[in-house]
């Protein structure tokens, strides 16, 4: 119960977690369900370190070197959209992807 109270103010995405997402306008987008509803819409920072892959009918492709991350937040979910990176293939549109958004800090501090 006490940890759930802490999650109302701060959450760090674990290094070992993988997120499911999809490719939107050529860039990976992820939805991260938070472990508890935060006290307000949180702010987010991303220190990088994300590894993103998409496996589809054409094989596995990888997204590398994103230069920016934009966030849309609600008290119980965060949407990340990476930009500025490159895929190693052109067969990426409309497919799902897996990633490891490490270094993501989500805060609803007072």
N, C-alpha and C positions, 0 to 999 in steps of 0.2 A: 504494500500500500504506500509506503514512504517513497519508493522509487517512482511509482506512478505520479505522485505529487511533484517530484523533481522534474519529471518529463513535461509537466505543464509549463515549465520555464525554460528548459534547455534540453536539447537532444543532439548527440553526435552520431552520425550514421556509422555503424561498425565497419571496420576495414574489411571484414570477411563477407559482408553482405553483398548480394547481387540483386539488382533491380531489373524488372522487366519493363520494356518500353517499346516505342515504335519510332519510325523515321518520319519526320514531319518537315516538309520543305528541304529535304536533303540532310537534315541534322537530327541527331538522336534526342528524343524527349523521354523523360522518365517521370512516373508518379511514385512518390514515396509516401506510403501510409504511415503516419506517426503512431507510436505505441500508446499515446494518450492524447486527448484533446488539449491543446495548449490554451493558456488563459486569454490569448489574443492572437491575431494574425502574426506569425513570427517573421523575423528577418533572417536572412540566410547568407552565408558566405561559403565559398567553395575554394579550398586550397589546392585543388587539382588532384592529379593522380588517378584519373578515371581511365579505365580500359573498356572500350566498347566494341562489341562484335555483333554481327548480324549473320545468321545462317539462313539461307533460302535455297531456292531451286538451282541457283548458280554457284552455290558453295558458301564458304564463310568469308566475309569481308570485315575489315577492321577500320575503325575511326580513330585517328590519332591527332595529337597536338591541338585540342580545342583552345581557343584564345579567350573565350568568354562564356559565361553561363548566365542565363536570365532565369528568374524565379517568379512563379505565381504561387502565392501562399494562402492557405485557409488554416483555421486552428487545428485541423486533423489531417491535412495532406499538403504536400509540397510538389509542385511541378517544376522540373528542371528542363531547360532547353539549351543544349550546347551549340556553339557556333564557332566559326573560324578554323575548324579542323578539316581534315581531308580523309576521304574513304580511299581504300586501295582498289576500288572497283566502281564502275558506274551503275551496277545493278543493286541499288539500295532503296529506291522509292517504294513506299507502301508496305514495307516488310517490318516485322518485329525485330527487336534487338535486346541483347543482354548487356548489362554493364556493371561496373563496380564503382559507384559514385563515392569514393573514399574522400575523407577530408571535408565532408559536408557538415557544417555547424548550423544548427537551427535554434534560434533564441527568441523567447517572448519575455525577456527580463522586464522588470519594472522600469 
